[in-house]
Amino acid sequence: MKEINIGQATAITSPDPLMLVCTKKEDGSLNMAPVSFFMYASFNPPMLAFAMRPTANSSVNIKRTGKAVLAAPGTSLKDAVMAYGSSNGGDKNKLEENPIALQNMDGTDIEFPEDSRIAFAVSLEQAIEVGDHNMFICRIDKMVADDSKEALFAWDGYAKVAPAQEK
Ligand SMILES: Cc1cc2nc3c(=O)[nH]c(=O)nc-3n(C[C@H](O)[C@H](O)[C@H](O)COP(=O)(O)O)c2cc1C
């Protein structure tokens, strides 16, 4: 085997999970950003974790509100995911610039994409500094799914999003 760096590792482990982190900004508007640093963290109670840079607007929002919806985006959202992943929601309204169809889940006022395979409404339990990221450990309050939808995954060190198996 040859020694590699972390960027190469993320390309070699791909396809990696992909979630759109949906949060509310201070003015009440919706923000979304793609995240690949995602994992389940507990069965009982159901919990998950994800990691984002502290400067991301999503990090600022979940720390302020304690709430988010994480949704696995469907294949129709390929371009929107890349657009949402290339700008900070603190500087602009990404949903106005790149509008997508949204849906609601009972129990949360955070909307998420209509084209989602699964979505988790979460409450923040702990935010931990982990190197250059913050790790958000969250309780899953509710989960909904439509497994007829095909989800996108992150490929090639997050350079590209595509289904896990290309047809
Ligand atoms: C496929 C993909 C995966 C990404 N995964 C992460 C991640 O796991 N953690 C992170 O901090 N940023 C990740 N990013 C970058 C953020 O989405 C990007 O910094 C975004 O602009 C943050 O938006 P926000 O400031 O509105 O929260 C990813 C981007 C893409 C395109």
The ligand as an SDF file (V2000), in Angstrom:
LIG
                    3D

 31 33  0  0  0  0  0  0  0  0999 V2000
  -20.4930   17.3150   -2.0650 C   0  0  0  0  0  0  0  0  0  0  0  0
  -20.1390   18.2970   -0.9860 C   0  0  0  0  0  0  0  0  0  0  0  0
  -19.9080   17.8560    0.3110 C   0  0  0  0  0  0  0  0  0  0  0  0
  -19.5690   18.7510    1.3410 C   0  0  0  0  0  0  0  0  0  0  0  0
  -19.3640   18.2930    2.6140 N   0  0  0  0  0  0  0  0  0  0  0  0
  -19.0530   19.1750    3.6010 C   0  0  0  0  0  0  0  0  0  0  0  0
  -18.8730   18.7240    4.9440 C   0  0  0  0  0  0  0  0  0  0  0  0
  -19.0290   17.5360    5.2640 O   0  0  0  0  0  0  0  0  0  0  0  0
  -18.5510   19.6470    5.8910 N   0  0  0  0  0  0  0  0  0  0  0  0
  -18.3950   20.9850    5.5910 C   0  0  0  0  0  0  0  0  0  0  0  0
  -18.0810   21.7910    6.4690 O   0  0  0  0  0  0  0  0  0  0  0  0
  -18.5820   21.4280    4.3200 N   0  0  0  0  0  0  0  0  0  0  0  0
  -18.9200   20.5600    3.3360 C   0  0  0  0  0  0  0  0  0  0  0  0
  -19.1090   21.0090    2.0670 N   0  0  0  0  0  0  0  0  0  0  0  0
  -18.9390   22.4600    1.7980 C   0  0  0  0  0  0  0  0  0  0  0  0
  -20.1460   23.2920    2.2900 C   0  0  0  0  0  0  0  0  0  0  0  0
  -21.3560   22.7990    1.7490 O   0  0  0  0  0  0  0  0  0  0  0  0
  -19.9090   24.7440    1.8570 C   0  0  0  0  0  0  0  0  0  0  0  0
  -18.8550   25.2830    2.6280 O   0  0  0  0  0  0  0  0  0  0  0  0
  -21.1510   25.6320    1.9380 C   0  0  0  0  0  0  0  0  0  0  0  0
  -20.8870   26.8040    1.2330 O   0  0  0  0  0  0  0  0  0  0  0  0
  -21.5690   25.9760    3.3480 C   0  0  0  0  0  0  0  0  0  0  0  0
  -22.7420   26.7400    3.2580 O   0  0  0  0  0  0  0  0  0  0  0  0
  -23.3060   27.6010    4.4620 P   0  0  0  0  0  0  0  0  0  0  0  0
  -22.2370   28.6470    4.7940 O   0  0  0  0  0  0  0  0  0  0  0  0
  -24.5530   28.2630    3.9020 O   0  0  0  0  0  0  0  0  0  0  0  0
  -23.5770   26.6930    5.5940 O   0  0  0  0  0  0  0  0  0  0  0  0
  -19.4470   20.1330    1.0430 C   0  0  0  0  0  0  0  0  0  0  0  0
  -19.6870   20.5860   -0.2760 C   0  0  0  0  0  0  0  0  0  0  0  0
  -20.0330   19.6830   -1.2670 C   0  0  0  0  0  0  0  0  0  0  0  0
  -20.2890   20.1980   -2.6670 C   0  0  0  0  0  0  0  0  0  0  0  0
  1  2  1  0
  2  3  1  0
  2 30  2  0
  3  4  2  0
  4  5  1  0
  4 28  1  0
  5  6  2  0
  6  7  1  0
  6 13  1  0
  7  8  2  0
  7  9  1  0
  9 10  1  0
 10 11  2  0
 10 12  1  0
 12 13  2  0
 13 14  1  0
 14 15  1  0
 14 28  1  0
 15 16  1  0
 16 17  1  0
 16 18  1  0
 18 19  1  0
 18 20  1  0
 20 21  1  0
 20 22  1  0
 22 23  1  0
 23 24  1  0
 24 25  2  0
 24 26  1  0
 24 27  1  0
 28 29  2  0
 29 30  1  0
 30 31  1  0
M  END
$$$$
